[in-house]
Amino acid sequence: MSIAKITKKGQITIPAPLRKKLGTNIVQIEMEGEKIVIRPIRKPGGMLKKYAIENKSMDEVMKMEKEAIENELKEKHRNR
């Protein structure tokens, strides 16, 4: 058993031997009754699939996002 302190920012340090057993740096955290349960997520892509844009590379998606932000700012300033 390990004991960890919760910082003012709500952070804890998971001891290295336990982190190594997780095999990932992405975890799911949930409450089960009075317990906080940390489960490893080894394939996060599946969780993010609903946000994906099919047949678009990351560069294309980032370009689309940048253009959308620029258009929104132009529209906002046009209406002043």
Phi and psi in degrees as GROMACS dihedral restraints (atoms count N, CA, C in turn):
[ dihedral_restraints ]
;  ai    aj    ak    al  type     phi  dphi    fc
    3     4     5     6     1  -119.9    20    10
    4     5     6     7     1   152.9    20    10
    6     7     8     9     1  -118.3    20    10
    7     8     9    10     1   135.2    20    10
    9    10    11    12     1  -130.3    20    10
   10    11    12    13     1   145.0    20    10
   12    13    14    15     1   -93.7    20    10
   13    14    15    16     1   139.8    20    10
   15    16    17    18     1   -91.7    20    10
   16    17    18    19     1   124.5    20    10
   18    19    20    21     1   -75.1    20    10
   19    20    21    22     1   172.4    20    10
   21    22    23    24     1   -59.7    20    10
   22    23    24    25     1   -26.9    20    10
   24    25    26    27     1   -88.7    20    10
   25    26    27    28     1     4.4    20    10
   27    28    29    30     1    82.5    20    10
   28    29    30    31     1    18.2    20    10
   30    31    32    33     1   -98.6    20    10
   31    32    33    34     1   149.1    20    10
   33    34    35    36     1  -131.4    20    10
   34    35    36    37     1   159.1    20    10
   36    37    38    39     1  -106.4    20    10
   37    38    39    40     1   124.1    20    10
   39    40    41    42     1   -85.4    20    10
   40    41    42    43     1   124.9    20    10
   42    43    44    45     1   -54.3    20    10
   43    44    45    46     1   143.2    20    10
   45    46    47    48     1   -51.1    20    10
   46    47    48    49     1   -45.0    20    10
   48    49    50    51     1   -60.2    20    10
   49    50    51    52     1   -35.6    20    10
   51    52    53    54     1   -72.6    20    10
   52    53    54    55     1   -40.3    20    10
   54    55    56    57     1   -59.1    20    10
   55    56    57    58     1   -41.7    20    10
   57    58    59    60     1   -63.9    20    10
   58    59    60    61     1   -36.8    20    10
   60    61    62    63     1   -68.1    20    10
   61    62    63    64     1   -29.8    20    10
   63    64    65    66     1   -63.4    20    10
   64    65    66    67     1   -38.5    20    10
   66    67    68    69     1    73.8    20    10
   67    68    69    70     1    15.4    20    10
   69    70    71    72     1  -160.2    20    10
   70    71    72    73     1   163.6    20    10
   72    73    74    75     1  -111.1    20    10
   73    74    75    76     1    13.5    20    10
   75    76    77    78     1  -116.8    20    10
   76    77    78    79     1   125.5    20    10
   78    79    80    81     1  -132.6    20    10
   79    80    81    82     1   158.0    20    10
   81    82    83    84     1  -105.1    20    10
   82    83    84    85     1   133.3    20    10
   84    85    86    87     1  -121.9    20    10
   85    86    87    88     1   130.6    20    10
   87    88    89    90     1  -150.4    20    10
   88    89    90    91     1   161.8    20    10
   90    91    92    93     1   -94.5    20    10
   91    92    93    94     1   136.2    20    10
   93    94    95    96     1  -127.9    20    10
   94    95    96    97     1    95.4    20    10
   96    97    98    99     1    65.6    20    10
   97    98    99   100     1  -120.0    20    10
   99   100   101   102     1   -93.0    20    10
  100   101   102   103     1     3.6    20    10
  102   103   104   105     1  -106.9    20    10
  103   104   105   106     1   144.3    20    10
  105   106   107   108     1   -97.5    20    10
  106   107   108   109     1   123.7    20    10
  108   109   110   111     1  -110.9    20    10
  109   110   111   112     1   129.8    20    10
  111   112   113   114     1  -113.5    20    10
  112   113   114   115     1   120.0    20    10
  114   115   116   117     1  -118.7    20    10
  115   116   117   118     1   136.7    20    10
  117   118   119   120     1   -70.6    20    10
  118   119   120   121     1   146.2    20    10
  120   121   122   123     1  -119.5    20    10
  121   122   123   124     1   109.8    20    10
  123   124   125   126     1   -93.9    20    10
  124   125   126   127     1   -20.3    20    10
  126   127   128   129     1  -129.8    20    10
  127   128   129   130     1    79.7    20    10
  129   130   131   132     1   -68.2    20    10
  130   131   132   133     1   -17.9    20    10
  132   133   134   135     1   -55.7    20    10
  133   134   135   136     1   -38.2    20    10
  135   136   137   138     1   -62.2    20    10
  136   137   138   139     1   -36.9    20    10
  138   139   140   141     1   -69.6    20    10
  139   140   141   142     1   -30.6    20    10
  141   142   143   144     1   -93.8    20    10
  142   143   144   145     1    -2.6    20    10
  144   145   146   147     1   -55.8    20    10
  145   146   147   148     1   -36.5    20    10
  147   148   149   150     1   -65.2    20    10
  148   149   150   151     1   -17.3    20    10
  150   151   152   153     1   -95.9    20    10
  151   152   153   154     1    -5.9    20    10
  153   154   155   156     1   -73.7    20    10
  154   155   156   157     1   151.4    20    10
  156   157   158   159     1  -110.5    20    10
  157   158   159   160     1   115.5    20    10
  159   160   161   162     1   -63.7    20    10
  160   161   162   163     1   144.8    20    10
  162   163   164   165     1    61.4    20    10
  163   164   165   166     1    25.8    20    10
  165   166   167   168     1  -125.4    20    10
  166   167   168   169     1   134.5    20    10
  168   169   170   171     1   -77.4    20    10
  169   170   171   172     1   166.7    20    10
  171   172   173   174     1   -60.2    20    10
  172   173   174   175     1   -38.9    20    10
  174   175   176   177     1   -62.0    20    10
  175   176   177   178     1   -42.2    20    10
  177   178   179   180     1   -65.0    20    10
  178   179   180   181     1   -40.8    20    10
  180   181   182   183     1   -65.6    20    10
  181   182   183   184     1   -42.6    20    10
  183   184   185   186     1   -64.6    20    10
  184   185   186   187     1   -37.2    20    10
  186   187   188   189     1   -65.1    20    10
  187   188   189   190     1   -43.2    20    10
  189   190   191   192     1   -60.9    20    10
  190   191   192   193     1   -41.8    20    10
  192   193   194   195     1   -64.1    20    10
  193   194   195   196     1   -44.6    20    10
  195   196   197   198     1   -61.2    20    10
  196   197   198   199     1   -44.4    20    10
  198   199   200   201     1   -63.7    20    10
  199   200   201   202     1   -39.4    20    10
  201   202   203   204     1   -64.2    20    10
  202   203   204   205     1   -41.1    20    10
  204   205   206   207     1   -65.8    20    10
  205   206   207   208     1   -45.1    20    10
  207   208   209   210     1   -60.4    20    10
  208   209   210   211     1   -43.9    20    10
  210   211   212   213     1   -63.6    20    10
  211   212   213   214     1   -40.4    20    10
  213   214   215   216     1   -64.4    20    10
  214   215   216   217     1   -41.9    20    10
  216   217   218   219     1   -65.6    20    10
  217   218   219   220     1   -41.8    20    10
  219   220   221   222     1   -61.2    20    10
  220   221   222   223     1   -43.8    20    10
  222   223   224   225     1   -63.5    20    10
  223   224   225   226     1   -41.9    20    10
  225   226   227   228     1   -62.7    20    10
  226   227   228   229     1   -42.8    20    10
  228   229   230   231     1   -74.5    20    10
  229   230   231   232     1   -27.1    20    10
  231   232   233   234     1   -67.5    20    10
  232   233   234   235     1   -33.2    20    10
  234   235   236   237     1   -86.4    20    10
  235   236   237   238     1     7.1    20    10
